Amino acid sequence: MEEKKRRLLTSQDPAAADPAAASAVDGTGESAPPGSRSAKGPTRVKPLSKVSVAWRIVVPAVAFVILTCGQFLNTNDFFPLGSLTQYATAKDLNGTVNSTCIEAQFPDEEEPRRLGFNAATVGIERGDVESQLDRVIAHPELMQSMADSYARLHPNEPKPETMILCRTTTQLQNGLAIGEPEQTTLATWEVR
């Protein structure tokens, strides 16, 4: 342990400071004094090839460009190098929390049924829809692909008649939810 500390503090070549390596090189079997050079001299470090240098420069540069574009476009399409605005500000402990949800009206059911908003249920993750929420609200026909995915992923279930994009708003008080969440319908689509 002391030998390792000494090598770190004196910044000597470990091969030159290692007594076993030195005795093996000079063939005497005796330990060389610490810090002495072996008969062969110091080992040379092979310089990096042009390819090694190039990828070490190009990869961080590309990542930086993607991160910058994600910031200016305010998109998560380049995740994990997308927009970092979600980490930029603290949540108000007495504010509200909004969550996008998806519901479907099925035949012979009086009330719409809430569906899991994930790839296994409707073929898309909630975050992918939330990042394009204005576009989906303006073009509710985009929910047709969610209905098609639901039918494909659940062949034994009835096909939905109407897809409903909704939002639940939960009021916070000191960081804790109070009362029942309030639900708002953002868009509806009659499934074809």
C-alpha positions in Angstrom: 0.0 0.0 0.0 2.8 2.4 0.9 4.5 1.6 -2.4 1.4 2.6 -4.3 1.1 5.8 -2.4 4.8 6.6 -3.1 4.4 6.0 -6.8 1.3 8.2 -7.0 3.0 11.0 -5.1 6.3 10.9 -7.0 4.7 10.3 -10.4 7.4 7.7 -11.3 7.0 5.1 -14.0 5.4 2.1 -12.2 7.5 -0.4 -14.3 10.7 1.3 -13.3 9.8 1.5 -9.6 8.6 -2.1 -9.3 11.6 -4.1 -7.8 10.3 -7.4 -9.2 10.2 -6.0 -12.7 13.7 -4.5 -12.3 15.3 -7.7 -11.0 13.7 -9.7 -13.8 15.1 -7.3 -16.4 18.7 -7.1 -15.1 18.7 -10.8 -14.3 20.7 -10.5 -11.0 17.8 -11.6 -8.8 18.6 -8.7 -6.5 16.1 -6.0 -5.9 17.0 -2.7 -7.5 16.8 0.4 -5.3 13.4 2.2 -5.5 13.2 4.8 -8.3 16.2 3.4 -10.3 15.8 2.7 -14.0 16.0 -0.8 -15.4 18.7 -1.8 -17.9 16.2 -1.5 -20.8 15.2 2.0 -19.9 11.7 3.6 -19.6 8.8 2.1 -21.6 7.6 4.2 -24.5 3.9 5.1 -24.8 2.5 4.5 -28.3 0.7 7.6 -29.6 -2.9 7.4 -30.6 -3.7 6.7 -34.3 -5.5 9.3 -36.4 -8.7 7.2 -36.2 -8.6 7.1 -32.4 -8.0 10.9 -32.2 -10.8 11.5 -34.8 -13.5 9.6 -33.0 -12.6 11.1 -29.7 -13.2 14.5 -31.2 -16.2 13.7 -33.5 -18.4 11.9 -31.0 -18.4 14.6 -28.3 -18.9 17.3 -31.0 -21.9 15.4 -32.5 -23.4 15.0 -29.0 -22.9 18.7 -28.3 -24.6 19.7 -31.6 -27.6 17.3 -30.8 -27.9 18.7 -27.3 -27.8 22.3 -28.6 -30.5 21.6 -31.2 -32.7 19.9 -28.6 -32.4 23.0 -26.4 -33.3 25.4 -29.2 -36.1 23.3 -30.6 -37.4 22.4 -27.1 -37.9 18.8 -28.1 -37.2 15.4 -26.5 -37.0 13.6 -29.8 -33.2 13.3 -29.3 -33.5 11.8 -25.9 -31.3 11.6 -23.8 -29.8 14.6 -25.6 -33.0 16.5 -25.9 -34.4 19.5 -24.1 -33.3 19.8 -20.4 -36.1 22.3 -19.5 -37.8 19.6 -17.3 -34.8 20.0 -15.0 -34.5 23.8 -15.1 -37.1 24.9 -12.5 -38.5 23.6 -9.3 -42.2 22.6 -9.1 -44.4 24.9 -7.0 -45.3 23.0 -3.9 -48.7 24.7 -3.9 -49.3 24.6 -7.6 -50.9 22.0 -9.9 -49.7 18.9 -11.6 -51.1 18.1 -15.1 -51.1 14.6 -16.5 -52.2 13.6 -20.0 -54.5 10.5 -20.2 -56.2 8.5 -22.8 -59.7 7.0 -22.6 -61.7 4.9 -25.1 -65.4 4.4 -25.5 -66.2 0.8 -26.2 -69.4 -0.7 -27.7 -72.0 -1.6 -25.0 -70.3 0.4 -22.3 -71.9 3.5 -20.9 -68.7 5.2 -19.6 -65.4 5.6 -21.4 -62.7 3.4 -20.0 -59.3 4.8 -19.1 -56.4 3.0 -20.9 -52.8 2.7 -19.9 -50.9 5.3 -21.8 -47.9 3.2 -22.8 -46.5 1.2 -25.8 -48.1 -2.1 -24.6 -51.6 -0.6 -24.5 -51.9 2.0 -27.2 -48.6 1.6 -29.0 -47.1 4.9 -27.8 -45.7 6.3 -24.6 -47.3 9.2 -22.8 -44.2 11.4 -23.1 -44.2 11.0 -26.9 -47.7 12.4 -27.1 -47.1 15.1 -24.4 -44.2 16.5 -26.4 -46.5 17.0 -29.4 -49.7 17.7 -27.5 -50.6 20.9 -29.5 -50.3 19.0 -32.7 -52.5 16.1 -31.5 -55.1 18.5 -30.2 -55.1 20.4 -33.6 -55.2 17.1 -35.5 -57.2 14.5 -33.5 -57.1 12.1 -36.4 -53.6 11.2 -35.1 -55.4 9.3 -32.3 -56.6 6.8 -35.0 -53.1 5.1 -34.8 -53.6 4.6 -31.1 -57.0 3.0 -31.7 -55.4 0.7 -34.4 -52.6 -0.2 -32.1 -55.0 -1.0 -29.3 -57.0 -3.3 -31.6 -53.8 -5.0 -32.8 -52.3 -5.4 -29.3 -55.6 -6.6 -27.8 -57.1 -8.9 -30.4 -59.5 -10.5 -27.9 -60.9 -7.1 -26.8 -63.6 -5.1 -28.6 -62.4 -2.3 -30.8 -62.8 1.2 -29.4 -65.4 3.5 -31.0 -64.1 6.8 -29.7 -60.7 7.8 -28.5 -60.6 10.6 -25.9 -57.4 12.6 -25.1 -57.8 14.1 -21.6 -55.8 15.8 -18.9 -56.1 15.4 -15.2 -55.1 18.4 -13.0 -54.2 17.7 -9.4 -54.0 20.6 -6.9 -51.0 20.5 -4.5 -50.7 21.9 -1.0 -47.2 21.7 0.6 -46.3 19.2 -2.1 -49.2 16.8 -1.3 -52.2 16.2 -3.5 -55.5 17.5 -2.1 -59.0 16.7 -3.3 -59.9 14.7 -6.4 -58.1 15.4 -9.7 -60.1 17.5 -12.2 -60.4 16.0 -15.7 -60.6 18.0 -18.9 -61.2 16.6 -22.4 -58.6 17.9 -24.8 -59.7 16.1 -28.0 -61.9 13.3 -29.3 -61.8 11.1 -32.3 -64.4 8.8 -33.8 -62.5 5.6 -34.7 -62.9 4.4 -38.3 
